[in-house]
Amino acid sequence: MMHLVKPSPFTPFANFSPAMKTLSLLGLVFFVSVAFSNLGIMALDDYSCIISQIVPAQHIVISEVIANIGIRHPLAVSVLGGFTKTLFRMGVKDPIQQIRCTILMIGIFNISIFTYFGAQFFKNAETKKSQEWAVGLLGLFFLNPLLFTRPMIETLSAPFLFLTCFKTYQYWTQNKATHLVSAIAFLTLASMFRFQTGVCFVAILLIIALKKDLKAFTTLLIAAGLAFVLSGLFEMSITGRFHGSVRDYITYNIHYSSGYGTSPFYTFFVLLLGLTIPPTLFSRYKNFPWKNQYYDLLPVLLFVFSFVIAHSIVPHKEERFIIPILPLFLVSITPLLAHFTENKANQWRIYWFLTINSILLVLASFNTPQKNTINLVRYLAEKPKVKTILAFEDTLVLFPKAYAVSSPSLQVISNSNREATQKMDCNTVFAIRSDYEGAASNQLNSLVKLQEFTPGPLESIVIKLNPKQNNRRSSISLYAKPNCFN
């Protein structure tokens, strides 16, 4: 009698060692914990271009959002807006819960991609600890749980750029040109979220050039041409324009990018060096087998190098621009950390790195960016009688009203018209930043403080270190007429 063998379920992490499984689980716990507890906003652009466009879902009309998308590609708001709309239809009405579910989905997707495929880069590594270091870094590096749960275009593009590099790595090590088709597909998706990630196409070209593989080059060009047409048709089906967003983006930057702040060419190099937690990697590396350790990882190095060089050439730089390449950068330093683990003379470096990273991991993960303004909006959501909020000068550079189903209207007042506080009624409140309170003491004497909204601990440190640039993150106090909120 013939016995049928029942196929085993697909378990992608089955080949992980016990240590790798433990690190993966710990990373997942951090990502999920951050998604539940930290609803912070990393940058003003991310609030205005994504968060405010997808919540509250009950107020969002996707077609109207896309029609007013500006220079951004519609993919991010289409996907995330569709997700929050689905949540609302399922009964999730609170925008806070809608945001929480969204960042939970993003976080779980990202850590799954990073840890599983990150380990595959070191499947045949000579250093036994390389896979464990890759999984640990990608899940538990101090910035990752916070950055890779945010609904930012940089964060959304990162897993697809990571997969692009992995498929290029497979081509490099296995000589199969078909992997380049997948690489182009993933790079196209990454570029639809963050246009600048497309520069890594240069890294793929360099890999093919090193192999002198004409067949692969032909395959790449055909795949790239097809991806360009299909992605353009996708955008046309949504907006009626063939690659209209990227054309608008280029035009905008040609005319206006010079008006943004500029930074030196070496900015991102210094930033990445700082992320290694110096002096961890400052070593002579005696007898380190550079070629054996890094030959297979050449695609990773070229992706990181081409991305950083391209972004360094552009005068306007922001720290978040480096987010899409951060996971690959962590892969690139993995062999060095694994080497120190097996070298007793250098193990102090590992202890130093792990100690500082652990402290920063907790601080960064559970420090809520823009905590003061988010809590202010949530507080006002419980005060439906408040119809207007007067904000002094730039107290509310960010007023994240999307974090509540309904919010009062915002009116900014300045030194020239701050007497408007004298005409306040019980439907109006006054918001002022702590560093402005001294200058407005006359106006505040006739008002009652309702609540003070403080920044998180990390932001408090940043304010003290550089108050001139970071006072905008200071505490915000809310005032009202006496006897209005007894």
C-alpha positions as CSV (number, residue, x, y, z in Angstrom):
1,M,0.0,0.0,0.0
2,M,1.4,3.4,-1.0
3,H,1.7,6.0,1.7
4,L,1.4,9.6,0.7
5,V,3.9,12.0,2.2
6,K,2.2,15.1,3.6
7,P,4.1,18.2,2.4
8,S,5.6,20.2,5.2
9,P,4.2,23.8,5.6
10,F,6.3,26.6,4.2
11,T,8.4,27.8,7.1
12,P,11.0,30.3,5.8
13,F,12.7,30.7,9.1
14,A,13.1,26.9,9.7
15,N,16.7,26.9,8.8
16,F,17.6,29.6,11.4
17,S,19.7,28.5,14.3
18,P,18.3,28.7,17.8
19,A,20.3,32.0,18.4
20,M,19.0,33.5,15.1
21,K,15.4,32.6,16.0
22,T,15.8,34.2,19.4
23,L,17.2,37.3,17.9
24,S,14.4,37.4,15.2
25,L,11.8,37.0,17.9
26,L,13.4,39.7,20.1
27,G,13.5,42.1,17.1
28,L,9.9,41.4,16.3
29,V,8.9,42.1,19.9
30,F,10.6,45.5,19.7
31,F,9.0,46.4,16.4
32,V,5.6,45.4,17.6
33,S,6.1,47.2,20.9
34,V,7.1,50.4,19.2
35,A,4.2,50.2,16.8
36,F,1.8,50.0,19.7
37,S,3.4,52.6,22.0
38,N,5.1,55.1,19.7
39,L,2.9,57.1,17.3
40,G,5.5,59.8,16.8
41,I,6.0,61.9,13.6
42,M,9.6,61.8,12.3
43,A,9.4,64.7,9.8
44,L,6.9,67.4,8.7
45,D,6.8,66.0,5.2
46,D,5.8,62.6,6.4
47,Y,2.8,64.1,8.2
48,S,1.7,66.4,5.4
49,C,2.3,64.0,2.6
50,I,1.2,60.7,4.1
51,I,-0.3,60.6,7.6
52,S,-2.7,63.5,7.0
53,Q,-3.7,61.9,3.7
54,I,-4.7,58.5,5.1
55,V,-6.3,59.3,8.5
56,P,-8.9,59.9,9.8
57,A,-10.1,57.3,7.2
58,Q,-13.7,58.4,7.6
59,H,-12.8,61.8,6.2
60,I,-10.5,60.7,3.4
61,V,-11.6,60.4,-0.2
62,I,-8.7,58.5,-2.0
63,S,-9.5,60.0,-5.4
64,E,-9.3,63.5,-4.0
65,V,-6.1,62.8,-2.2
66,I,-4.5,61.5,-5.4
67,A,-5.8,64.5,-7.4
68,N,-3.9,66.8,-4.9
69,I,-0.8,64.6,-4.4
70,G,1.6,67.2,-5.9
71,I,5.1,66.0,-6.7
72,R,4.7,62.6,-4.8
73,H,4.0,59.3,-6.5
74,P,0.4,58.1,-5.7
75,L,1.5,54.5,-4.7
76,A,2.1,55.2,-1.0
77,V,-1.2,57.0,-0.3
78,S,-3.1,54.6,-2.5
79,V,-1.8,51.5,-0.6
80,L,-1.9,53.0,2.9
81,G,-5.1,54.9,2.3
82,G,-6.8,51.8,1.1
83,F,-5.6,50.0,4.2
84,T,-7.0,52.6,6.6
85,K,-10.2,52.7,4.6
86,T,-10.5,48.9,5.1
87,L,-9.9,49.3,8.8
88,F,-12.7,51.9,9.1
89,R,-15.1,49.6,7.3
90,M,-14.2,46.9,9.8
91,G,-15.2,49.3,12.6
92,V,-11.9,51.0,13.5
93,K,-13.0,54.6,13.9
94,D,-10.3,56.1,16.1
95,P,-7.6,57.6,13.9
96,I,-5.0,56.7,16.6
97,Q,-5.9,53.0,16.1
98,Q,-5.9,53.4,12.4
99,I,-2.3,54.8,12.6
100,R,-1.3,52.1,15.1
101,C,-2.5,49.3,12.8
102,T,-0.8,50.9,9.8
103,I,2.6,51.2,11.4
104,L,2.2,47.7,12.9
105,M,1.7,46.3,9.4
106,I,4.7,48.3,8.0
107,G,6.9,47.2,10.9
108,I,6.1,43.4,10.7
109,F,6.6,43.5,6.9
110,N,9.9,45.3,7.2
111,I,11.5,43.2,9.9
112,S,10.4,40.0,8.2
113,I,12.1,41.1,4.9
114,F,15.3,42.4,6.6
115,T,16.0,39.5,9.0
116,Y,15.2,36.6,6.6
117,F,16.9,37.9,3.5
118,G,19.6,39.6,5.6
119,A,20.7,36.2,6.9
120,Q,20.8,34.8,3.3
121,F,23.6,37.2,2.4
122,F,25.8,35.1,4.8
123,K,24.5,31.6,4.1
124,N,28.0,30.6,2.9
125,A,30.1,33.0,5.1
126,E,33.3,31.7,6.6
127,T,32.7,33.4,9.9
128,K,30.1,31.4,11.8
129,K,28.6,34.4,13.7
130,S,27.9,36.4,10.5
131,Q,24.3,35.3,10.1
132,E,23.5,35.9,13.8
133,W,25.0,39.4,13.6
134,A,23.0,40.1,10.5
135,V,19.7,39.1,12.1
136,G,20.6,40.9,15.3
137,L,21.6,44.2,13.6
138,L,18.7,44.3,11.3
139,G,16.2,43.7,14.0
140,L,17.8,45.4,17.0
141,F,20.0,48.2,15.7
142,F,19.0,51.1,17.9
143,L,17.3,53.1,15.1
144,N,15.5,50.3,13.3
145,P,12.4,49.6,15.4
146,L,11.4,53.3,15.3
147,L,12.5,54.2,11.7
148,F,11.1,51.1,10.0
149,T,7.6,51.3,11.6
150,R,7.0,54.9,10.4
151,P,4.7,55.6,7.4
152,M,7.5,57.5,5.6
153,I,8.4,57.2,1.9
154,E,12.0,56.4,2.8
155,T,10.8,53.6,5.1
156,L,8.3,52.2,2.5
157,S,11.0,52.0,-0.1
158,A,13.7,50.4,2.1
159,P,12.5,46.7,2.0
160,F,12.2,46.8,-1.8
161,L,15.6,48.3,-2.2
162,F,16.9,45.6,0.1
163,L,15.3,42.9,-2.1
164,T,16.7,44.5,-5.2
165,C,20.2,44.2,-3.7
166,F,19.5,40.6,-2.6
167,K,18.5,39.6,-6.1
168,T,21.6,41.3,-7.6
169,Y,23.6,39.4,-5.0
170,Q,22.0,36.2,-6.2
171,Y,23.0,37.1,-9.8
172,W,26.5,37.9,-8.7
173,T,27.0,34.6,-6.9
174,Q,24.9,32.2,-9.1
175,N,25.3,33.7,-12.6
176,K,21.6,33.6,-13.4
177,A,20.4,36.6,-15.4
178,T,16.8,35.9,-14.4
179,H,17.5,37.2,-11.0
180,L,18.0,40.6,-12.6
181,V,14.4,40.7,-13.7
182,S,13.3,40.4,-10.1
183,A,15.9,43.0,-9.1
184,I,14.4,45.5,-11.6
185,A,10.9,44.7,-10.4
186,F,11.8,45.5,-6.8
187,L,13.8,48.5,-7.7
188,T,10.8,49.9,-9.6
189,L,8.7,49.5,-6.5
190,A,11.3,51.1,-4.3
191,S,11.5,54.0,-6.8
192,M,7.8,54.5,-6.8
193,F,7.9,55.2,-3.1
194,R,11.2,57.2,-3.1
195,F,12.4,58.3,-6.5
196,Q,16.0,58.7,-5.5
197,T,16.4,54.9,-4.8
198,G,16.5,54.4,-8.6
199,V,20.1,55.6,-8.6
200,C,21.0,52.0,-7.4
201,F,20.4,51.0,-11.0
202,V,24.0,52.1,-11.5
203,A,25.2,49.5,-9.0
204,I,23.5,46.8,-11.0
205,L,25.1,48.0,-14.2
206,L,28.5,47.9,-12.5
207,I,28.0,44.3,-11.3
208,I,27.1,43.3,-14.9
209,A,30.1,45.2,-16.2
210,L,32.4,43.3,-13.8
211,K,31.1,40.0,-15.1
212,K,31.3,41.2,-18.8
213,D,27.9,39.5,-19.3
214,L,26.3,40.8,-22.5
215,K,23.3,38.4,-22.1
216,A,22.6,39.8,-18.6
217,F,23.0,43.4,-19.8
218,T,20.4,42.7,-22.6
219,T,18.1,41.0,-20.0
220,L,18.5,44.0,-17.7
221,L,17.6,46.6,-20.4
222,I,14.5,44.7,-21.5
223,A,13.3,44.3,-17.9
224,A,14.0,47.9,-17.2
225,G,12.2,49.1,-20.3
226,L,9.2,46.9,-19.4
227,A,9.2,48.1,-15.8
228,F,9.3,51.7,-17.0
229,V,6.3,51.2,-19.2
230,L,4.2,49.2,-16.8
231,S,4.9,51.6,-13.8
232,G,4.0,54.5,-16.1
233,L,0.8,52.9,-17.2
234,F,-0.1,52.1,-13.5
235,E,0.3,55.8,-12.7
236,M,-1.7,56.8,-15.7
237,S,-4.5,54.5,-14.7
238,I,-4.7,56.4,-11.4
239,T,-3.8,60.0,-12.3
240,G,-4.2,60.1,-16.1
241,R,-0.5,61.0,-16.5
242,F,2.3,58.8,-17.7
243,H,5.1,59.2,-15.0
244,G,3.7,62.6,-14.3
245,S,4.8,62.6,-10.6
246,V,8.5,62.1,-11.4
247,R,8.4,64.8,-14.1
248,D,6.8,67.2,-11.6
249,Y,9.4,66.2,-8.9
250,I,12.3,66.9,-11.2
251,T,10.9,70.2,-12.3
252,Y,10.2,71.3,-8.7
253,N,13.7,70.4,-7.6
254,I,15.3,72.2,-10.5
255,H,13.5,75.4,-9.6
256,Y,13.3,75.3,-5.8
257,S,15.8,72.8,-4.3
258,S,18.4,75.6,-4.0
259,G,16.2,77.3,-1.5
260,Y,16.6,74.6,1.0
261,G,19.4,74.3,3.5
262,T,22.7,72.9,2.2
263,S,25.2,70.6,3.8
264,P,28.8,69.6,3.0
265,F,29.6,66.8,0.6
266,Y,30.8,64.5,3.4
267,T,27.7,64.8,5.6
268,F,26.3,61.4,4.9
269,F,29.8,59.7,5.2
270,V,30.2,61.2,8.7
271,L,26.6,60.2,9.6
272,L,27.2,56.6,8.6
273,L,30.5,56.5,10.5
274,G,28.7,57.8,13.6
275,L,26.1,55.0,13.3
276,T,28.9,52.4,13.7
277,I,29.2,53.7,17.4
278,P,32.9,54.7,17.3
279,P,35.5,53.6,18.0
280,T,34.0,50.1,17.5
281,L,35.3,49.7,13.9
282,F,38.5,51.7,14.4
283,S,41.0,48.8,14.1
284,R,44.0,47.7,12.1
285,Y,42.3,44.4,11.1
286,K,45.4,42.3,11.1
287,N,45.0,39.1,9.2
288,F,41.4,40.0,8.2
289,P,40.5,38.1,5.0
290,W,39.0,41.1,3.1
291,K,38.6,39.4,-0.2
292,N,37.0,36.2,1.2
293,Q,34.7,38.2,3.4
294,Y,33.6,40.8,0.9
295,Y,33.8,39.3,-2.5
296,D,30.2,37.9,-2.4
297,L,29.0,41.2,-0.7
298,L,30.3,43.4,-3.6
299,P,26.6,44.2,-4.7
300,V,25.9,45.4,-1.1
301,L,29.0,47.7,-1.1
302,L,28.1,49.1,-4.6
303,F,24.5,49.7,-3.6
304,V,25.6,51.6,-0.5
305,F,28.4,53.5,-2.3
306,S,26.3,54.6,-5.3
307,F,23.4,55.7,-3.1
308,V,25.6,57.7,-0.7
309,I,27.6,59.3,-3.5
310,A,24.5,60.3,-5.4
311,H,22.9,61.8,-2.3
312,S,26.1,63.5,-1.3
313,I,26.4,65.4,-4.6
314,V,23.0,67.0,-4.0
315,P,23.5,70.1,-1.8
316,H,20.3,69.6,0.2
317,K,20.7,66.8,2.7
318,E,18.5,65.5,5.6
319,E,19.3,62.6,7.9
320,R,16.2,60.7,6.8
321,F,17.4,60.6,3.2
322,I,19.8,57.8,4.3
323,I,17.0,55.5,5.6
324,P,16.5,53.4,2.5
325,I,20.1,52.3,2.5
326,L,20.5,51.8,6.2
327,P,19.7,48.1,6.3
328,L,22.2,47.4,3.5
329,F,24.8,49.5,5.4
330,L,24.3,47.2,8.4
331,V,24.8,44.2,6.2
332,S,28.0,45.7,5.0
333,I,29.5,46.1,8.5
334,T,28.4,42.6,9.6
335,P,31.6,40.8,8.7
336,L,33.7,43.2,10.8
337,L,31.6,42.7,13.9
338,A,31.5,39.0,13.4
339,H,35.3,39.1,13.1
340,F,35.7,40.9,16.4
341,T,33.4,38.3,18.1
342,E,35.9,35.6,17.2
343,N,39.0,37.6,18.1
344,K,39.5,37.8,21.8
345,A,41.8,40.8,21.6
346,N,39.0,42.8,20.1
347,Q,36.0,41.6,22.1
348,W,36.0,44.8,24.1
349,R,34.7,46.4,20.9
350,I,31.7,44.1,20.9
351,Y,30.9,44.8,24.5
352,W,31.1,48.6,23.9
353,F,28.9,48.3,20.7
354,L,26.3,46.2,22.4
355,T,26.1,48.3,25.6
356,I,25.7,51.6,23.8
357,N,23.4,50.2,21.2
358,S,21.2,48.6,23.9
359,I,20.9,51.9,25.8
360,L,20.1,53.9,22.6
361,L,17.7,51.2,21.4
362,V,15.4,51.7,24.4
363,L,15.7,55.5,24.3
364,A,15.1,55.8,20.5
365,S,12.3,53.2,20.4
366,F,10.2,54.6,23.1
367,N,10.8,58.3,22.6
368,T,7.9,59.7,20.8
369,P,8.8,62.4,18.2
370,Q,6.4,65.4,18.3
371,K,4.9,63.9,21.5
372,N,4.0,67.4,22.7
373,T,1.8,68.4,19.7
374,I,0.3,64.9,19.4
375,N,-0.8,65.0,23.0
376,L,-2.1,68.5,22.6
377,V,-4.4,67.4,19.7
378,R,-5.6,64.3,21.7
379,Y,-6.3,66.6,24.7
380,L,-8.4,68.9,22.6
381,A,-10.3,66.0,21.1
382,E,-11.7,65.5,24.5
383,K,-12.8,69.2,24.7
384,P,-15.4,69.5,21.9
385,K,-16.5,73.0,23.1
386,V,-13.1,74.3,21.9
387,K,-13.6,75.6,18.4
388,T,-10.5,77.8,17.9
389,I,-6.9,77.5,19.0
390,L,-4.7,80.6,19.0
391,A,-1.0,79.7,18.6
392,F,1.7,82.3,19.3
393,E,4.2,82.7,16.5
394,D,5.6,79.3,15.4
395,T,4.5,77.4,18.5
396,L,2.6,75.0,16.3
397,V,4.8,74.5,13.3
398,L,3.1,71.1,13.2
399,F,-0.5,70.8,14.3
400,P,-1.3,67.1,13.7
401,K,-5.1,67.3,13.6
402,A,-5.3,64.0,11.8
403,Y,-4.7,62.3,15.1
404,A,-8.3,63.2,16.1
405,V,-11.6,62.8,14.3
406,S,-12.3,66.5,14.7
407,S,-10.0,69.4,15.8
408,P,-10.5,73.1,16.4
409,S,-9.4,75.6,13.7
410,L,-5.9,77.0,14.1
411,Q,-5.2,80.8,14.1
412,V,-1.6,82.0,14.4
413,I,-1.0,85.3,16.2
414,S,2.2,87.3,16.6
415,N,3.6,90.1,18.6
416,S,1.7,92.6,16.5
417,N,-1.7,91.2,17.3
418,R,-1.2,89.2,20.5
419,E,-3.9,91.3,22.2
420,A,-6.3,88.9,20.5
421,T,-6.0,86.8,23.7
422,Q,-8.0,89.5,25.4
423,K,-11.0,88.8,23.2
424,M,-11.0,85.1,23.9
425,D,-14.2,83.3,24.9
426,C,-14.7,79.8,26.3
427,N,-14.6,78.3,22.8
428,T,-11.0,79.5,22.4
429,V,-7.7,78.4,23.9
430,F,-4.2,79.9,23.6
431,A,-1.1,77.7,22.9
432,I,2.4,79.1,23.5
433,R,5.8,77.5,23.6
434,S,7.8,77.6,26.8
435,D,10.5,79.9,25.4
436,Y,7.9,82.5,24.4
437,E,6.1,82.6,27.8
438,G,8.3,85.2,29.3
439,A,7.7,87.7,26.5
440,A,4.0,87.2,26.7
441,S,3.6,87.3,30.5
442,N,1.2,90.3,30.3
443,Q,-1.2,88.3,28.2
444,L,-0.9,85.1,30.3
445,N,-1.7,86.9,33.6
446,S,-5.3,87.0,32.7
447,L,-5.5,83.4,31.6
448,V,-5.4,80.0,33.3
449,K,-3.0,77.2,32.3
450,L,-5.0,74.1,31.4
451,Q,-2.2,71.7,30.5
452,E,1.5,71.6,29.6
453,F,2.6,69.2,26.8
454,T,6.2,68.2,27.2
455,P,8.6,66.6,24.6
456,G,10.0,63.2,25.0
457,P,13.3,62.6,26.8
458,L,15.5,62.5,23.7
459,E,14.0,65.6,22.3
460,S,14.5,67.3,25.7
461,I,18.2,66.5,25.5
462,V,18.4,67.8,21.9
463,I,16.8,71.1,23.0
464,K,19.4,71.5,25.8
465,L,22.3,70.7,23.5
466,N,21.2,73.1,20.7
467,P,18.4,75.3,21.8
468,K,18.7,77.7,18.9
469,Q,17.9,75.0,16.3
470,N,15.5,72.9,18.5
471,N,13.4,75.2,20.6
472,R,10.6,74.4,18.2
473,R,10.4,71.0,20.0
474,S,10.0,72.7,23.5
475,S,7.1,72.3,25.9
476,I,3.8,73.8,24.8
477,S,1.3,75.2,27.4
478,L,-2.4,75.6,26.8
479,Y,-4.2,78.6,28.4
480,A,-7.9,79.5,28.6
481,K,-10.1,82.1,30.2
482,P,-10.8,81.6,33.9
483,N,-13.8,79.4,34.8
484,C,-14.2,78.0,31.3
485,F,-13.0,74.5,32.1
486,N,-13.7,73.8,35.7
